[in-house]
Amino acid sequence: MTHRDPPGIIAPHIPADDWRRAEATGAPLVIVVQTTDHSGIPWRRVLIPFAVAGAAALGCWGLIAALCALLDAAAHAWTVIAGATGPIGIGGITLKLARAKTH
């Protein structure tokens, strides 16, 4: 009688004494292989594009908010500078850069 090893990659999962007993007696050996069911939605493939799009949208909104804050600061700086300088005159024509507040 020759000794045979269990077939393929399943070998580590079959106890050796069960394999040898089945081989010696000729009894059938039932091997159950469990597989995973891939019929559902692959969430990783779905969520990664949404995460990237969400990050890009938040980045764009942040860029717009920063630009608005920068323009607001520049407008305030311009009004302060224009109010402090007073009227500018060239060749008899005077131009006031900012209107005085009248109450």
Residue pairs with C-beta under 8 A, 6 or more apart in sequence:
1 24
3 20
3 23
4 23
5 11
6 14
6 19
10 31
10 33
14 29
14 31
18 29
19 29
21 27
22 28
22 29
79 98
82 97
82 98
83 97
83 98
85 97
86 96
87 94
87 95
87 96
87 97
88 94
88 95
88 96
88 97
89 95
